[in-house]
């Protein structure tokens, strides 16, 4: 039979072991509470977070036209040719200027770009026009030029003719401006200008626009009696339409025989 001391010692060891087990359980690190992951921001098809963007719209309109003398006995038939160019657009044909150093190739590029620019001309044909006639273009005007951005500058040539020719024939005559000696002279000067230009395409586009706007009246006006009116208008955004809008009425042409009302509308909006 074991002694009482031995039994007491065993009981004491058991108590210590139980106390040590409870201590280990108490010191065991507690599991952290689970948290739900934060949702990621949605992305667009391109993989970028959505953000607000802006777009622009621009329109140049003719609203009203008054003809004092139609250059004809009685009622006449008038043809109107509108040509608009801007300071920040260039025909796609001019992209080839950066890919060659050959002068002959550059001349061909200038000629093709001129044809491309001339294709943007606008014709208006009106019958039965008498002296003092006033033409109105509805309650919103007629858009001669629209774009999806506000240009830094705008140049407008507007020629009014008394002519019985078909507009198709007039268009063919206009297109001949790039086939004559005057164009060859222009191309030579343009190549000299482009040699030091920081932006060859825009520089060439501006030069071409100036050339064709002067050449169109020379090709179409066969005698002084053909020309009813002629406008050359140059505007820039900083000076003339800083807020995107401009409206002018009764603007005289170079012959003082025509009065025109025109307007510019440009806006930037969120898409």
C-alpha positions, 0 to 999 in steps of 0.5 A: 500500500503506497504511503500517504505522501506518495499519493499526495505527491501524485495528486499535486502533479496531476493538479499542476498538469491540469493547470498547465494545460489550461494555461496553454489553451488560454495563451493560444492565439485567437483566430482573427474574424473574417472580413469580406473583401472590398469590391474592386472598382468596375472597369471599362472594356479597355480595362480602365476605370470609368471617367467623365470625358468631353467632346466638341461640336462646331458649325459655321452657318449662313443664315441670310443673304441679300442680293442688290444687283443680280447682273441680269436683265430680269430674274437670273440664276445664281450659283454660289460656291463655298469653300471652308478651310481650318487651321488644324486640319490637313488632307490625309494625302499630306501625310506622305510629306514626312516619308520622302525627300524627293521634290517631284514626289512632294509636288505630286503630294501637294497636287493630290492634297489640293484635289482632296481639299477642293472636293470639300467645296459646297454648291448652292444653286438658286433660280429666279433671283431678282434685284433686291432679293433676300434669301433666307435659310430656314429658322436655323440657317444652312451649315456650310461646315461642321466638325467634331472639334472647335477649330483654332481658325477658319477661312471662308471663300464665298463666290456668287456667280450669275451663270447658266452653266451646270454645277457639274461643269463648274466643278470640273472647271474648279478642279483644273486649278491644280493642273495649270502653270499657276499651281506649278509656281505655287508648288515651288514656293510651297516646297521652299516654305516646307523646308523649315516648317515645324509642322509640314502638313499643317503648313502645306494645308494652309498654303493650299487653302490660300492658293485654291481660295484665290484660284477659284474666282479666277477660274470661274469668273470669265468676265466682270458681269458674271461675278455677283459677290465675293467674300474672303473671311478669316477668323481665329478662335482666340480673337473672334469666337473665344467662347465658341459662338459668333453671329454677324448680320449685314456683312458686306462683300468685296463688291458691296453688292451682297450682304450676308448674315452668318453664325458660328456655334461651338460647344464642349459637352460631357459624354 
